[in-house]
Amino acid sequence: MSLSTMEIGATERIADYALRTDAADLPAAVRREALRSLFNIIGCTIGGARHQFVDATDQALAEFSGTPHATLFGRGRKADALHATLVNCLASSVYSFDDTHEAAVVHPAGPVAAAVLALADRRPTSGTDVLTAFALGVEFVCRLSLALSVAPAKGVIAWSQTGICGGIGAAIAGARMLGLDRDGMRRAIGIALSQAAGFRVMHGTAVTAMMPAQAGQTGLRAALLAERGITASLISLEGHYGFLSVFAEQANVPALTDELGDRFEILRNTYKPYPCGIVIHPIIDACLQLRRDHAPDPDRIARVDIKASPGAMALCNRRNPRDEMQAHVSLHHWTAVALIRGTARIQDMDTETAVQDPALMRFQDKVEAELDPDLKADATEVTITMEDGTRLVQRILHGIGSASNPMSDADLERKFLDLATPVIGQARGREMVDKTWGIEGLADAGDLSRAAA
């Protein structure tokens, strides 16, 4: 890929903006959305803290961990900052309940939040500074993913956007909190991007959640190495054989670098009401609405026809998943759950009690998904045909939680408490709700992490 003169200096422009921007420079709406993004991901982190794969990862690596100075959310102890970043980010994504940028389909908050909170737990930092670093990190995860994967860019769907883009956000946020200068920030970006990894064949496995966790750890490690003088290319994004030319057939660099300070991609971040791939959500909405409106007897349903978006078909057209991780990305499983159980909860992807539930498994044979190339990612049409020939149709134009139909603050609080209460109890969950909403009033943002132990 040849880069135009407009594209030269992308790494430097990003570093300059990330270093000169203070909380007062961010519009109120941006600061508010950053707070909502952080609030959502902290709830997800606590909720996933005791998942079996989080346990296994912590146990496998704990003996190699260094000085314990960063909190492991919901696990009652500390570890070194790099280990805490990995484990906490894994917890935030393990249930597929994390945030999603509406256009770039990247999950930006987990890697950045895990890195900044681990650093703040070690080095006292005000809540305002942490939230500002978080907002900037999330912004550039989203922008980089747009530059690689959304038209007019020509990308490859095989890459996990969170895996390859998450590290830049964690590196930028970490370098800012460490007080690095412009070249230090550029080196941190380069170190992080040189370790970018993640591809979609891993969907349906634990590595799906490990990819953002690795990105968060990679980004923080990059900032720490840059602080100590480790060198890297200062043009890692735009340079010959740099990140943009490696990860995209044709990058849309203006999406990455234009209108800094005027256009904010964090404002297009969205939050999930259901613990599964976001492209399944409108299908769940439609099935739940059909159940509320018509209460069809599942035993008398002859077939369910789904008009599915390109993303739903590409990523989630998976009949009869075998375990929880495959269920995250199975539109057939969630259609069965919604129509039979009338729910869409974490419990509904438990391997033994849900994924391998004979009734849910049998019902999936009635479900047929068909690609509708004109459907937006947050839309669908579901048609139920009963045995007597009756047809029930539900169209969804904008699924709950999408940018056009967003979750309210009250919705996010309910989600937070539903996730946190089984792990840390109702009283501490309520405390965490209040403390997280009030992070900008904290003189030491490490108090937030320590309260979540």
N, C-alpha and C positions, 0 to 999 in steps of 0.2 A: 504494500500500500504506500503510495506517495502522499506526503503531507503538504498541504498548502502553507503559505506563509502565515495565514490566519491561525493555523494550528500550532505553530512554533511557540514555545513558551507556556504550554498548558500547565506543566508541573509548577512552574514559577508563579503563574497567575493564581493557581489554587493555593499555594503556600502563602503568598502575600495576603490573599483575602482571609484565609483561615487565621492568620496571625493578627491582622489589624482589626478584625471584627469583634466588638464587645457586645454585651447584652443590650446596651442602649441602642445599638445599631440595628438590632433585629426588631421588626414590627411586632406589635402586641400579638397579632394573630399567629405569627411564627413562634413566638415564645410559648403561647398557649398550646399550639399543636405539638411542640417539643415536649411540653409537660405531659400532654395526653399520651404521647408515644412512650415516654419513660414510664408513666404510670402503668400503662398496659403491659409493658415488657417485664416490669418488676413483679406484677401479679403472675405472669406466666412463669417467671423464674422460680418463685416460691412454689407454685403449683406443681412444677415438674421436678422439684428438688429431690424427691425420694423415689423417682422412677427407677426401675431395675437397671436400665442402661446408664443412668447417672451414677447409681451405686457401683456398678461394675467399673466404670471409667475412673471414678474416685479411688476405688480400691486398687485397681491395676497400677495407678500412677502415684498414689500417696507416698509410697516409700521413697520415691525419687524427688519428692517435693522439698522445697527449701524452707527458709524461715517463715513461720506462720504469722502473717500480718494482714491478710485479706479474708473477709468473711465468705464462707460457703453458705449461700442463702438456704435456710430451712434445714440445715444439716448440723447445726449446733457446734461448729468448730471453725477454725481458720486454716488457711494454707498460704503458700506464697502467691504473689499476685498473678503469675502466669497460670498456675494450676487453678486458682479461683476463677480466672477469666474463662478458661476452658470448661470447667464444670458448671459454672453459673450460666454460661451461654448455652451449653448443652441442655440444661434444665429448661431454659426459656423456649427452646425450639422442639423439645422431644415430643410434645403433644400436638405439634402443628397448629398451635394457637397464637403464634406470633403475628406481628404486623405485616402488611404487604403494601408496597407502592402500587397505585392503581394502574399505571402504565408499564412500568419496568418489571413488575412481578418479581421484585426482590424484597427480602425481609431484612430491613436495614437496622432495626433498633437493637437486636440481641447482641451482635458483636461489639457495637459501640458502647452500649450500656454496661456490659460485663467488664470491658476494659476500663472505662472511666470510674466505675464504682470500686473496682479493685484498687485502682491507683489512689482514689480519694480515701480509701480505708487506711492507706499507708502514709500518705502525705496530706495533712489537713488542707482542705480546699473548701471554699464557700459553696453553698448550694447553687448560687447564681452562676459561678464560674463552671461548675460541673454541668449544669443544664446548658450553658452556652456551648461548651465543648461538645456535648452530646448532640445538640442541634446541628452544629457544623459537620460533625462526623456523619450523621444520618443524611444530611443534605448531599454530601459527596458520594456516599454509597448509591443513592438514588440517581444522581446525575451520571455517574460512571456507567451504571447499568443501562440507562437510557442511551448513552453514547454508543454502547456496544450492541444493543439488542432491539431497539425500537426504530421503525422506519422514520427517516430515510437511512438509518444505519442498516447494514446487512450483517447480521450475526448468525450464530449457530446455536440452535436450541439445545444442543448436547451439553453446553456448559451450564452448571449451576450458578446463576447470577449472584446469589448470596455468597457462595463459596469463593468466587473469583473477585467479587467487588467489596465484600465486607471488610477485608483487611485495610483498605484505604481509609475507611471511616474511623476505624479503631486507631490507626496510626496517626491520622490528623488530630483526632481528639486527644490522644495520649501525648503527642508532641507539643500540642498547645498547653496542656496542663503541666508538662515538664519545663515549660519556658524556653523551648528551643528557638533559635533564630531561623531566618529564612532558609539558609542552606541546610540547617539541621532538619527542618521540616521536610525539605525536598529529599534529603537522604532517607528519612523515615518512610516517606511515601515509596521510594524506590526499594528499600529493603522489604517492605510489606508486599508490594506488588510482585517482587521476584519470587515470592512463595505462594502466589495465588493458585488455588486448585479446587476442583470439585466438578463432577459431571453427573448427568441425570440418570444414568443407568443405576445409580445408587438409590433412587427413589424406591420406597417400599422396604428399606433396611434402616438399621440404626445409624448408618453413616449419613443419611439424609439430615439428621439433626447434628451430626458431628461436623459437617462442613462449615456451618456458620460458627460453631465453637472454635474450630481451628482458625478461621478467619479472625475472630476476636483476639485469640492468643497471639497469632502472627502479627497483628497490628500493634498490640501493646509491646511485644518483644522488639519489633522494629523501632518503635519510639525509644525504648530503653537502650538499644544498641546505638542508635543515632546520637543519643545523649552522650555516649562514651566515645564518640568519634569514628564509629565504623562507617566506612565510605560506601557510596552507591552512586549510580548515575543520577545526575541532577535533572535529567530529562527522561525519566523512566516511562512516562506516559507517551510522549510524542516522538521520542527518539527512534532512529532507524533500528528495526527489530525490537522496539519497545512494546509496552503492554497493549496499546491500541492496535498496533499492526498484528500482534500475535493472536489476540482474542476476538477480533472482528475482521470479516472480509472487507468491510468498509465502515469505518467509524464515523459517527456524527459528532464531531468534536464541539460544535457550537452548543449542543445539549449539555456538554460538560462544563464549558467555560463562559458562555455568554450570559449576560444579564446578572452577573454576580451582585447580590445585594438588592436586586429588583424582582427577580423570579425565584421563588422558593419551592423546591420540589417536596419538601417536608409537608407542605400544605395538602399534598395529594396522597399522604400516607393513610392507610385504612386499617381497621381492626376487626378481628374475626369473632363472630358470635358462635361459631362451631369449630371444633377441634379437628380440622381436616383441610385438605387442599382448597384454597379459596375459590377455585373455579367450580367446585362442587356446590358451593353455598346457595346459588339461586335454585338449584335442583332441590335441595333440602327445603328451602322456603316454599317452593311450589308443592312439594309432597305434604308438608305440614299443613299448608293452607287447604289442600284437598281433603285432608283428614278432618280438619276442623269444620269445613263446610258441609261435607257429605258423609263422613264416618263410614267409608266403604269397608266391607268385610274383606280382609286380606285373602281369606280362603276362597272368596268368590270373584277375586280379580283375575281376569284371564291374561292380561298383559299390561305392561306399562311402557309407553313410548316416550322417549325423551329427545327433544331437539337440543343438541349440545353445542356449545361454543367450540371453536378450534382448540382453545387451551384445555378445555375439559376432555376433549377426545384425545389430544396428544399426551396428556399427563395422567389422566384418571380413568381411562376406559379399561378397567381391570375387574373382571368378573371373578367371584369366589376367592377373595384374598385368603391367605392361610394364617395370617397373624396380625397383630395390632399395627405394625408398621406398614404392611401392605394395605390395611384398611384405611389408613390415612389418605390414600390416593385411589380409592375405589368408589366411583359414583354408584355402582351397583349395590355395594354394601350399604351406603348411606340412604339410598332410595328405599331399600328394604327396612332399615331401621326407622326411618321417618314414617313410613306407611303402616308398619306393624306396631311399633312402640310409641310413636308420636313424640319422640325425643331426638336429640342430637347432642349427646354429652360425652365426656371422657369415658364413662362406663360403657358406652355403646361401641367402643372399639377394643374392649378387653378380649384377649384371645380366646379364653375358655368360655366366658359367659355371653359373648356377643359374636365375635368373628366366627366361632365354630358352633354357634347356636343353629341347630338343624332347621328351624323354621326360617331364620334369616337366610341361610344358605339355599334352601329350596326356592324361596321367593325370588332370588336373583335370576333364576332361569326365565322368569317372566319379564325381565327388564331388558329393553332394547334401546340403545343409544344410537342416534344418527347425527352425523355432522351437519350443522347449519353454518356455512362459512360467513354468513352475514350477521350472526349473533355476536353481540358484545360479550365480554367475559363475565359480566354481572347479570346476564339475561338467560332465559330458557323458556321452553314450553313443555309441559308434561301432560300427557293424555293417558288416562286410565280407561281401559275397556273392561267392563264387567262381563261375566259369563252370559248374562241375558242380552248382551249387546249394547247396554247403556255406556255412553262415553262421557267422561268427566275431564274437562280441560282447564288447566291453570297456566296462565302466562305470567312471567316475572320479567319486568323491564329493568329493575335495579334491585339486586339482592340486598338484604339487610347487612349493614357493615360496609357497603360499597361507598365510593366517594359521593355518589348521588343519593344515597340513603344511609348516612353515617350513623354509627353508634353514638348515643349521647354520653355525657359524663356519668349520668346515673346508670346507663347500661354498662359502662366500663367498671363502675364500682361494684355492681352485682357480679360481674365476671370475676373481678379481683377477689372478692370475698368467697365466691364459690371455689376458686382455685386455692386460696390461701388457708381457709378455715380447716380443711382436713390435714394440713401440714403443720400449722403453727397455732391453731385454735382460733376461736371467734374473737376473743378480746385482743389478742396480738394482731390478728388480721385487721381489725378495725383501727388499731394503733398505726399499722403500716399504711392503711388508706390515708389517714390524716397526715402522717409524716411525709408521705410521698407527694401528696397534693401541695404540701407546704415546704417543699425542698428549697425554694428560693429564700426562705426565711432562716435557713440553717447556716450558722457560722462555720460549722464543720460538717460537710456532707457525709463524712464517714459515719456519723450517727445513724444515718438511714440504713446503711449496710449492716451495722452492728445490731440494729433492732430487728433485722430479718434473720438472724442466726438460727 
